[in-house]
Amino acid sequence: MSMKFYKRYFIAICLFIFNFYCFSAPAKPMNKKGDSAVEKAERLDVEKADKIDEKYCSLVIESNVYNAEVYINGIFKGYTKLELNKMRPGLYFIEVVKNGYERERFEVFLRRGDSKDVYVTLKLITGYIEFLNYPKGASVYVDGSLCKDKIVEVPIGRRLVVVRKFGYEKLETYVDVYPYETSGVSIELNPAEFYLADFEVSEDRINPLVNGLCNCKISFYVNANEPVTIKIIAENGDVVKQFDFARFTTWNNSVEWNGTDSFGNPVLDGNYKIIIESKNYKFEESIVVDSTMKYPVESFTCCGGGIGNYPTVFNSTKRTVRPSFGAEGIFVIGKEKFGAYGCHLETGVLFDIGKYVEVGISVGGLLGSFKSAKGDSIFPFNVNTSVKVSNSIKMSDSFALGFGGFITYGYSNYFIEPKLNKGIGFGGILGLELPLFYAGISSEFVIGAETGDFVKDSKIWKNAVSLSFSPVDFMRLSGWCGVNNFDSLDCGLGYTVVPGAGGLTLDLSANVLLFFDYKTYVSGKLVLSYSI
């Protein structure tokens, strides 16, 4: 071959290498015409940050044990749950350690850009306790947990063992438990010296004539067998009831007294002593038997307990907490509108603080289509609070005169005309209570009843008469009639009953609110409350 051929061959190879380099090189992005220097710098910073982030990995290590130590390549890194970012790709040797648990070792390989979550389950290191001379009928506890077997598996370390058996002294001892080993405990119980303690009477007042209010629980504690006597003693010193205990099988004991004597007859009203005594111990408590005591068979009103929509001064001596829930359907009859007005839902609670003070709070809402002053659709709601103070004077054995005063505050985001419960009010009550009848009057003056503004002229003066008939202690038939500002009449009928031995009260009522000049509201209400 001639020299000319080699030269051509060499030139061809150089051209091939040059073309390959030019066409295989990555294309550089072209700057758009008009890009600013700031935009170019920002774009370059983002591209640079993306390339840096792609080099790192992230690792999350969790465990079934809180605050377990984590070591990576022999170096302590923190506690579980541990989150590590910007880790370089590679193989890592990980150790998770917690005192009392088996050590866990494993490897994690992270590739470029990996993000891994690892959950580690540590196994508890345990040993065994064997109970020797296990006494029949005894209760054995290890760290507060009851053990049912003679050999139990427990965590390692010092464990508290408690052994109890009625008639014997309590045994407490500590046992050191080692990994996978059995530690023996010898149980030897000593007979207990009798003592009596924790004497309690559940009620300070009962009524033997009303089911559910006549039960009084008398409880006490003994640790061994010895005769014990409980006596119910009247003011004149007579023992009206006696309970004798010859033997016991457990520590906590109790007996119920329902206010009757040894022949099953209700005892007379008065103060009684309840005395418990053994050979070396004696304790005493007092209780009052009161045949006028009863469940508060009354309605739930915005002014507290009462009849219909108005407060009363029933002579009730039972302290109660009464949560309630009620629903009331309201209909309107008028020239401009006829039909359903809305459904009012309300929940609240009454606190009878002793015999004289009652505090109430309730929250309600009116279901229906209502517009605000701005024309927006709203959900009308109201909040009512009340404090009532009352007392009664027993005029004779057959009737009592009650009197009291109250203050109320109501808020609503919308004036609910058939409720009339906005603003602040104050008033008084008088009532005459007989065995079967109640008659009372109430008067309340409310400021800001329509607007909630106490300065503007939106005042209401409510005056009402309430009557009720109680054929039995757990039921009341009621009626009321009230006049509001002498421009509307509020009348209704109600039925209130405590159906069982408990404090559940069912209240049904029908009400008519008649505005003399333009419309009438008719409503029916159901309220459930419970005396605790």
C-alpha positions as CSV (number, residue, x, y, z in Angstrom):
1,M,0.0,0.0,0.0
2,S,1.1,3.5,-0.8
3,M,1.8,6.2,1.7
4,K,-1.2,8.1,0.3
5,F,-3.6,5.3,1.4
6,Y,-2.3,5.5,5.0
7,K,-2.8,9.2,5.1
8,R,-6.4,8.9,4.0
9,Y,-7.0,6.1,6.5
10,F,-5.6,8.2,9.3
11,I,-7.7,11.2,8.4
12,A,-10.9,9.1,8.3
13,I,-10.3,7.8,11.8
14,C,-9.7,11.3,13.1
15,L,-12.9,12.6,11.5
16,F,-14.9,9.7,13.0
17,I,-13.6,10.4,16.6
18,F,-14.3,14.1,16.2
19,N,-17.9,13.5,15.0
20,F,-18.6,10.9,17.8
21,Y,-17.4,13.4,20.5
22,C,-19.5,16.2,19.1
23,F,-22.8,14.3,18.7
24,S,-22.6,12.3,22.0
25,A,-21.9,15.2,24.3
26,P,-25.0,16.3,26.3
27,A,-26.7,19.3,25.0
28,K,-26.6,22.4,27.1
29,P,-29.9,24.1,27.8
30,M,-30.3,27.3,25.8
31,N,-31.2,30.4,27.7
32,K,-34.5,31.8,26.8
33,K,-34.3,35.2,25.3
34,G,-34.9,37.7,28.0
35,D,-33.9,35.5,31.0
36,S,-32.5,37.6,33.8
37,A,-29.2,36.9,35.5
38,V,-31.1,36.3,38.8
39,E,-33.4,33.6,37.1
40,K,-30.3,31.9,35.6
41,A,-28.6,31.8,39.1
42,E,-31.8,30.5,40.8
43,R,-32.2,27.7,38.1
44,L,-28.5,26.7,38.5
45,D,-28.9,26.6,42.4
46,V,-31.9,24.3,42.1
47,E,-30.2,22.0,39.7
48,K,-27.1,21.9,41.9
49,A,-29.2,21.2,45.1
50,D,-31.1,18.3,43.3
51,K,-27.8,16.7,42.3
52,I,-26.5,17.0,45.9
53,D,-29.7,15.5,47.4
54,E,-29.6,12.6,45.0
55,K,-26.2,11.5,46.6
56,Y,-27.7,11.1,50.1
57,C,-30.1,8.5,51.8
58,S,-32.4,8.6,54.8
59,L,-33.1,5.9,57.4
60,V,-35.8,5.7,60.1
61,I,-35.4,3.1,63.0
62,E,-38.4,2.3,65.2
63,S,-38.9,-0.2,68.0
64,N,-41.6,-1.8,70.0
65,V,-39.8,-0.4,73.1
66,Y,-39.7,3.3,73.9
67,N,-36.3,5.0,74.0
68,A,-34.2,2.1,72.9
69,E,-30.6,3.0,72.2
70,V,-29.4,2.9,68.5
71,Y,-25.8,2.3,67.5
72,I,-24.6,2.6,63.9
73,N,-21.2,1.1,63.1
74,G,-20.5,1.1,66.8
75,I,-21.3,4.8,67.4
76,F,-24.3,5.9,69.5
77,K,-26.8,7.9,67.3
78,G,-29.8,8.3,69.5
79,Y,-33.0,6.7,70.7
80,T,-36.0,5.1,69.0
81,K,-37.8,6.5,67.1
82,L,-34.6,7.7,65.3
83,E,-34.7,9.6,62.0
84,L,-31.4,10.0,60.1
85,N,-31.0,12.1,56.9
86,K,-28.2,12.8,54.5
87,M,-26.6,9.4,55.0
88,R,-24.1,8.3,52.4
89,P,-24.8,5.2,50.4
90,G,-23.2,2.0,51.7
91,L,-23.5,-0.9,54.2
92,Y,-24.3,0.0,57.8
93,F,-24.1,-2.3,60.9
94,I,-26.9,-1.4,63.3
95,E,-27.4,-2.3,67.0
96,V,-30.6,-1.6,69.0
97,V,-30.2,-1.9,72.8
98,K,-32.5,-1.6,75.8
99,N,-31.8,-2.7,79.4
100,G,-33.8,-5.9,80.1
101,Y,-34.2,-6.8,76.4
102,E,-32.2,-9.0,74.1
103,R,-29.8,-7.0,71.9
104,E,-30.7,-6.8,68.2
105,R,-28.1,-6.6,65.5
106,F,-28.6,-6.3,61.7
107,E,-27.3,-4.8,58.5
108,V,-28.8,-2.2,56.2
109,F,-27.5,-1.5,52.7
110,L,-28.4,2.0,51.4
111,R,-28.2,2.7,47.7
112,R,-28.0,6.2,46.2
113,G,-31.2,8.2,47.1
114,D,-32.7,5.3,49.2
115,S,-35.2,6.1,52.0
116,K,-35.8,3.1,54.4
117,D,-38.0,2.5,57.5
118,V,-36.9,-0.3,59.8
119,Y,-39.0,-1.6,62.7
120,V,-37.1,-3.6,65.3
121,T,-38.9,-5.9,67.8
122,L,-36.9,-6.4,71.0
123,K,-37.5,-9.5,73.0
124,L,-37.9,-9.3,76.8
125,I,-35.3,-11.2,78.8
126,T,-37.1,-13.2,81.4
127,G,-36.5,-15.6,84.3
128,Y,-38.8,-17.7,86.5
129,I,-40.1,-17.6,90.1
130,E,-41.2,-20.8,91.8
131,F,-43.5,-20.6,94.9
132,L,-42.6,-23.2,97.5
133,N,-45.1,-24.3,100.2
134,Y,-48.0,-22.7,98.2
135,P,-50.8,-22.2,100.7
136,K,-54.3,-23.3,99.6
137,G,-56.7,-20.4,99.1
138,A,-54.0,-17.7,99.0
139,S,-53.6,-15.0,96.4
140,V,-50.1,-14.4,95.1
141,Y,-49.1,-11.2,93.3
142,V,-45.8,-10.4,91.5
143,D,-45.4,-6.6,91.0
144,G,-49.2,-6.3,91.4
145,S,-50.2,-9.0,88.9
146,L,-52.1,-12.0,90.2
147,C,-50.3,-15.3,89.6
148,K,-52.3,-18.5,89.1
149,D,-49.5,-21.0,88.7
150,K,-46.7,-22.2,91.1
151,I,-44.1,-21.3,88.5
152,V,-44.4,-18.0,86.7
153,E,-42.3,-16.3,84.0
154,V,-41.4,-12.7,84.8
155,P,-38.9,-10.0,83.6
156,I,-35.4,-10.1,85.1
157,G,-34.5,-7.8,88.0
158,R,-35.9,-7.4,91.6
159,R,-39.6,-8.3,91.8
160,L,-42.0,-7.7,94.6
161,V,-44.0,-10.7,95.7
162,V,-47.1,-10.2,97.9
163,V,-49.1,-13.1,99.4
164,R,-52.5,-12.6,100.9
165,K,-54.9,-15.0,102.6
166,F,-57.8,-14.1,104.8
167,G,-57.1,-14.7,108.5
168,Y,-53.3,-14.4,107.9
169,E,-50.8,-11.5,107.9
170,K,-49.9,-10.2,104.5
171,L,-46.4,-11.4,103.3
172,E,-44.2,-9.1,101.3
173,T,-40.8,-10.1,100.0
174,Y,-38.4,-9.2,97.1
175,V,-37.0,-11.8,94.7
176,D,-34.0,-11.3,92.4
177,V,-34.8,-12.9,89.0
178,Y,-31.9,-13.7,86.7
179,P,-31.9,-14.4,82.9
180,Y,-33.4,-17.8,82.1
181,E,-33.0,-19.0,85.7
182,T,-35.6,-20.1,88.3
183,S,-35.6,-18.4,91.8
184,G,-37.5,-20.1,94.6
185,V,-39.7,-18.4,97.2
186,S,-40.8,-20.1,100.4
187,I,-44.2,-18.9,101.5
188,E,-44.9,-19.1,105.3
189,L,-47.9,-17.2,106.5
190,N,-48.6,-16.2,110.2
191,P,-52.1,-16.0,111.7
192,A,-53.4,-12.4,111.8
193,E,-54.5,-10.6,115.0
194,F,-58.1,-9.4,114.4
195,Y,-58.8,-5.7,113.7
196,L,-61.8,-3.8,112.4
197,A,-61.5,-0.6,110.2
198,D,-62.9,1.5,107.4
199,F,-66.4,1.7,108.8
200,E,-68.6,3.7,106.3
201,V,-72.3,4.5,105.8
202,S,-73.2,5.3,102.1
203,E,-76.1,7.7,102.9
204,D,-76.7,10.4,105.5
205,R,-80.4,10.5,104.8
206,I,-82.9,7.9,103.6
207,N,-86.7,7.5,103.1
208,P,-88.0,4.0,103.9
209,L,-91.3,4.8,102.0
210,V,-89.8,5.4,98.6
211,N,-88.2,2.6,96.6
212,G,-84.7,3.6,95.5
213,L,-84.3,6.1,98.4
214,C,-84.5,3.7,101.3
215,N,-81.2,1.8,100.8
216,C,-78.2,2.5,102.9
217,K,-75.0,0.4,102.5
218,I,-73.0,-0.2,105.7
219,S,-69.4,-1.4,104.9
220,F,-66.4,-2.3,107.0
221,Y,-63.1,-4.1,106.8
222,V,-61.9,-7.1,108.9
223,N,-58.7,-9.2,108.5
224,A,-59.7,-12.3,110.5
225,N,-62.6,-14.1,112.2
226,E,-64.3,-12.6,115.3
227,P,-67.9,-11.9,116.1
228,V,-69.1,-8.4,115.0
229,T,-72.4,-6.7,115.6
230,I,-74.1,-3.8,113.9
231,K,-76.9,-1.9,115.7
232,I,-79.3,0.7,114.5
233,I,-80.3,2.8,117.5
234,A,-83.1,5.4,117.7
235,E,-82.9,8.7,119.7
236,N,-84.6,7.1,122.7
237,G,-81.9,4.4,122.9
238,D,-84.0,1.5,121.4
239,V,-82.3,-0.9,119.1
240,V,-84.6,-1.0,116.0
241,K,-82.4,-3.3,113.9
242,Q,-79.4,-5.5,114.5
243,F,-77.0,-7.5,112.2
244,D,-74.8,-10.2,113.7
245,F,-71.7,-11.7,112.0
246,A,-70.1,-14.9,113.4
247,R,-67.6,-15.7,110.6
248,F,-66.0,-13.9,107.7
249,T,-64.5,-15.2,104.5
250,T,-63.0,-12.0,103.0
251,W,-61.7,-8.6,104.1
252,N,-64.3,-6.1,102.7
253,N,-67.8,-6.8,104.0
254,S,-71.1,-4.9,103.9
255,V,-74.8,-5.1,104.7
256,E,-77.8,-3.1,103.5
257,W,-80.3,-1.3,105.7
258,N,-83.6,-0.2,104.1
259,G,-85.0,1.9,107.0
260,T,-87.1,-0.9,108.5
261,D,-87.0,-2.4,112.0
262,S,-86.6,-6.0,113.0
263,F,-90.2,-6.8,112.0
264,G,-89.9,-5.2,108.5
265,N,-91.8,-2.1,109.4
266,P,-90.6,1.4,108.3
267,V,-89.0,3.2,111.3
268,L,-90.2,6.7,112.3
269,D,-88.6,9.9,111.1
270,G,-85.7,11.1,113.2
271,N,-81.9,10.7,113.9
272,Y,-80.4,7.3,114.2
273,K,-77.0,6.0,115.2
274,I,-75.3,3.1,113.4
275,I,-72.9,1.4,115.7
276,I,-70.5,-1.4,114.8
277,E,-68.5,-3.2,117.5
278,S,-66.4,-6.3,118.2
279,K,-64.5,-7.3,121.3
280,N,-61.9,-4.5,121.1
281,Y,-63.3,-2.1,118.5
282,K,-66.3,0.2,118.3
283,F,-67.3,2.8,115.6
284,E,-70.3,5.0,115.2
285,E,-72.0,6.9,112.4
286,S,-75.3,8.9,112.1
287,I,-78.2,8.8,109.6
288,V,-81.5,10.7,109.3
289,V,-84.7,9.0,108.3
290,D,-86.9,11.5,106.5
291,S,-90.2,10.4,105.0
292,T,-90.5,13.7,103.1
293,M,-87.4,13.0,101.0
294,K,-88.1,12.1,97.4
295,Y,-86.8,12.2,93.9
296,P,-87.2,15.7,92.4
297,V,-90.2,14.9,90.2
298,E,-90.0,18.2,88.3
299,S,-89.4,19.6,84.8
300,F,-86.2,21.0,83.5
301,T,-86.6,24.7,82.7
302,C,-84.4,27.6,81.8
303,C,-84.9,28.9,85.4
304,G,-83.9,25.5,87.0
305,G,-86.2,22.8,88.2
306,G,-89.9,23.5,88.1
307,I,-93.2,23.0,86.3
308,G,-93.4,23.5,82.5
309,N,-91.5,26.8,81.8
310,Y,-91.5,28.2,85.3
311,P,-89.5,27.5,88.5
312,T,-90.9,26.1,91.7
313,V,-89.9,25.5,95.3
314,F,-90.6,21.9,95.9
315,N,-89.5,20.7,99.3
316,S,-86.8,18.2,98.3
317,T,-84.0,17.1,100.6
318,K,-82.1,14.9,98.2
319,R,-78.8,16.2,96.7
320,T,-78.6,15.3,93.1
321,V,-76.9,16.0,89.8
322,R,-79.4,15.8,87.0
323,P,-78.1,15.6,83.4
324,S,-80.9,15.9,80.8
325,F,-81.7,15.9,77.1
326,G,-84.9,17.2,75.5
327,A,-86.5,17.7,72.1
328,E,-89.3,20.1,71.4
329,G,-91.3,20.4,68.2
330,I,-92.6,23.9,67.6
331,F,-95.5,24.9,65.2
332,V,-96.6,28.4,64.3
333,I,-100.1,29.6,63.5
334,G,-100.3,33.2,62.1
335,K,-101.5,35.4,59.3
336,E,-98.1,35.3,57.5
337,K,-97.0,31.8,58.4
338,F,-98.7,28.5,59.2
339,G,-96.8,25.2,59.8
340,A,-93.6,24.0,61.4
341,Y,-91.4,26.6,63.0
342,G,-88.5,24.3,64.0
343,C,-87.3,21.5,66.4
344,H,-85.5,22.7,69.5
345,L,-82.9,20.3,71.0
346,E,-81.5,21.0,74.4
347,T,-79.1,19.3,76.8
348,G,-78.1,20.4,80.3
349,V,-77.5,19.6,83.9
350,L,-78.9,20.7,87.3
351,F,-76.9,20.6,90.5
352,D,-78.9,20.5,93.7
353,I,-76.3,21.7,96.2
354,G,-77.8,20.6,99.5
355,K,-81.3,21.6,100.3
356,Y,-81.3,25.3,99.4
357,V,-79.2,26.0,96.3
358,E,-79.7,24.8,92.8
359,V,-77.4,25.6,89.8
360,G,-78.4,24.9,86.2
361,I,-76.8,25.2,82.8
362,S,-78.1,24.1,79.4
363,V,-77.2,24.4,75.7
364,G,-79.7,24.1,72.9
365,G,-80.1,24.6,69.2
366,L,-83.1,25.2,66.9
367,L,-83.3,23.0,63.7
368,G,-84.8,24.9,60.8
369,S,-84.1,27.5,58.1
370,F,-83.2,30.9,59.5
371,K,-81.5,34.0,58.2
372,S,-79.3,36.4,60.0
373,A,-79.6,40.2,59.7
374,K,-77.1,40.0,56.8
375,G,-79.1,37.4,55.0
376,D,-76.8,34.5,55.7
377,S,-78.2,31.1,56.7
378,I,-77.4,30.4,60.4
379,F,-78.0,27.7,63.0
380,P,-79.7,29.3,66.0
381,F,-78.3,28.2,69.3
382,N,-78.8,29.3,72.9
383,V,-77.1,28.9,76.3
384,N,-78.9,29.3,79.6
385,T,-77.6,29.5,83.1
386,S,-79.5,29.8,86.4
387,V,-79.0,30.0,90.2
388,K,-82.0,29.3,92.4
389,V,-82.0,29.7,96.2
390,S,-85.1,28.4,98.1
391,N,-86.3,27.2,101.5
392,S,-89.5,26.1,103.1
393,I,-91.3,26.4,106.4
394,K,-93.2,23.5,107.6
395,M,-96.5,25.0,108.7
396,S,-97.9,21.6,109.9
397,D,-97.5,17.9,109.3
398,S,-99.6,18.2,106.1
399,F,-98.2,21.2,104.3
400,A,-95.2,23.5,103.9
401,L,-94.8,27.1,102.6
402,G,-91.8,27.5,100.2
403,F,-90.1,30.7,99.0
404,G,-87.1,31.5,97.0
405,G,-85.4,33.7,94.5
406,F,-83.4,33.1,91.3
407,I,-81.3,34.8,88.7
408,T,-80.9,33.7,85.0
409,Y,-78.8,34.6,82.0
410,G,-79.5,33.5,78.5
411,Y,-77.7,34.0,75.2
412,S,-78.7,33.2,71.7
413,N,-77.3,34.3,68.3
414,Y,-80.9,34.6,67.0
415,F,-84.1,35.9,68.7
416,I,-86.2,32.8,69.1
417,E,-89.6,34.3,69.9
418,P,-91.3,31.1,71.3
419,K,-88.4,30.6,73.8
420,L,-88.1,34.1,75.3
421,N,-84.9,33.2,77.1
422,K,-82.4,35.8,76.1
423,G,-80.9,38.4,78.4
424,I,-80.5,38.5,82.2
425,G,-83.4,37.9,84.5
426,F,-84.2,37.8,88.2
427,G,-87.3,36.9,90.1
428,G,-89.0,35.3,93.1
429,I,-91.1,32.2,93.8
430,L,-93.8,31.3,96.4
431,G,-95.3,27.8,96.8
432,L,-97.6,25.9,99.0
433,E,-96.9,22.1,99.1
434,L,-99.3,19.6,100.4
435,P,-99.0,15.8,100.4
436,L,-100.8,15.5,97.0
437,F,-100.9,19.1,95.6
438,Y,-98.6,22.0,94.9
439,A,-99.6,25.5,94.0
440,G,-97.1,28.3,93.3
441,I,-96.6,31.6,91.7
442,S,-93.4,33.1,90.1
443,S,-92.4,36.4,88.8
444,E,-89.4,37.2,86.6
445,F,-88.1,40.4,85.0
446,V,-85.8,40.0,82.0
447,I,-83.6,42.7,80.5
448,G,-82.3,42.4,76.9
449,A,-84.7,39.6,76.1
450,E,-84.9,40.4,72.4
451,T,-81.6,42.0,71.4
452,G,-79.3,40.9,74.2
453,D,-78.6,44.6,74.7
454,F,-79.3,45.5,78.3
455,V,-79.7,49.2,77.4
456,K,-82.3,49.0,74.7
457,D,-85.9,48.7,75.5
458,S,-86.4,44.9,75.1
459,K,-87.7,43.9,78.5
460,I,-90.1,41.1,79.5
461,W,-92.0,40.7,82.7
462,K,-93.1,37.1,83.2
463,N,-95.7,36.2,85.8
464,A,-97.1,32.7,86.2
465,V,-99.3,30.3,88.3
466,S,-98.2,26.7,88.5
467,L,-100.4,23.8,89.8
468,S,-99.6,20.1,90.2
469,F,-101.2,16.9,91.5
470,S,-99.1,13.9,92.7
471,P,-101.3,10.8,93.2
472,V,-98.1,8.8,94.0
473,D,-94.6,9.9,95.1
474,F,-93.1,9.1,91.7
475,M,-95.6,10.9,89.4
476,R,-96.8,14.5,88.9
477,L,-99.6,15.9,86.7
478,S,-99.0,19.6,86.1
479,G,-100.5,22.7,84.6
480,W,-99.3,26.3,84.3
481,C,-100.4,29.7,82.9
482,G,-98.2,32.7,82.5
483,V,-98.5,36.2,81.2
484,N,-95.6,37.9,79.4
485,N,-95.6,41.7,79.3
486,F,-99.4,41.4,79.2
487,D,-99.2,40.9,75.4
488,S,-98.8,37.1,75.3
489,L,-100.2,34.1,77.2
490,D,-98.2,31.0,78.0
491,C,-100.2,27.9,79.0
492,G,-99.4,24.2,79.2
493,L,-100.0,20.7,80.6
494,G,-97.3,18.3,81.7
495,Y,-96.8,14.7,82.9
496,T,-93.6,13.9,84.9
497,V,-92.8,10.4,86.2
498,V,-89.9,8.6,87.8
499,P,-90.7,5.1,86.4
500,G,-88.3,2.9,88.4
501,A,-86.3,2.6,91.5
502,G,-83.5,4.7,89.9
503,G,-83.5,8.4,89.3
504,L,-84.5,8.4,85.6
505,T,-87.2,11.0,85.0
506,L,-89.5,11.2,82.0
507,D,-91.2,14.6,81.3
508,L,-93.9,15.1,78.6
509,S,-95.5,18.4,78.1
510,A,-97.7,20.4,75.6
511,N,-97.5,24.2,75.5
512,V,-99.3,27.1,73.8
513,L,-97.8,30.6,73.5
514,L,-100.5,33.0,72.3
515,F,-99.6,36.5,71.2
516,F,-102.8,38.4,71.4
517,D,-102.4,40.4,68.2
518,Y,-100.8,38.3,65.6
519,K,-99.6,34.7,66.1
520,T,-99.6,31.5,68.2
521,Y,-96.9,28.9,68.9
522,V,-97.9,25.4,69.7
523,S,-95.2,22.9,71.0
524,G,-94.8,19.4,72.4
525,K,-91.7,18.5,74.4
526,L,-90.0,15.3,75.7
527,V,-87.2,15.5,78.3
528,L,-85.2,12.7,79.8
529,S,-83.2,13.4,82.9
530,Y,-81.3,11.3,85.5
531,S,-80.7,12.0,89.2
532,I,-77.3,10.9,90.2
